[in-house]
Each structure stands twice: as C-alpha cells, then as structure tokens.
Amino acid sequence: MPSARCKLLAMPKALSACGISELQRHLRALLGHDQIVTQAYGRHLLIKRLYDQEPTVVARLSELSRNRYGAAFRSHSGRWEPLPGSASLDEMAQVVVTLLQPYLQPDNH
C-alpha cells in the first residue's frame, strides 16, 4: 500500500522516484520476494526480474492518460505484447502479477 507521503495513484507525467519505489514495494509484496526492480523509462515503468543478479525486463506499465495505465510484456522475440485492460497503476501491477507470475518468480522457485 502507498505511504501517506507518497501516493501511487496520482503520478505526474514523469513518474516520481517515490512512486517507483512504492510500485516496487507493491510488486514485491504481491509476489512474496525481493527479486523485482522497477525503473522509469520516459512515460513507461519497466518491471525487471533479477536473474543471477542481472535485471531482465519482463513487463512495462505505460501511462495512457492521467492515472490510467496499460501493461505489456516482452516476448522472447523482444517485441512488446499488450496485456488486457487499463486501470490505475496499482491495479495494473496486480494484472501483471496475475498474468506473468511464472516469469516473475525467483531463480530458486
């Protein structure tokens, strides 16, 4: 859950460091491990899984409009394939975890 001083749902055009940290904490809580990192890339937020301590991009959340995000995953060919729906940042994080959970698990899982 977002802290009182850092609202996950009210992100400006460029995602704040606070929002990125909150999203990373939210994803880690949903997955139950800390091998997930997030990184802003323009109007996108990359979701990376650590493989042998090397970050590999698995998915991204993209700002579609104010407080609305879409998600996509990186296919084996390197192309971005859209995931269904659009919603708030934390709701789309839940969609990513639900649909891509096997790809977001730790090496020893």
Summary of the structure (lengths in Angstrom):
residues: 109
radius of gyration: 12.9
end to end distance: 25.0
largest distance: 40.5
contacts: 297
relative contact order: 0.18
helix: 28%
strand: 34%
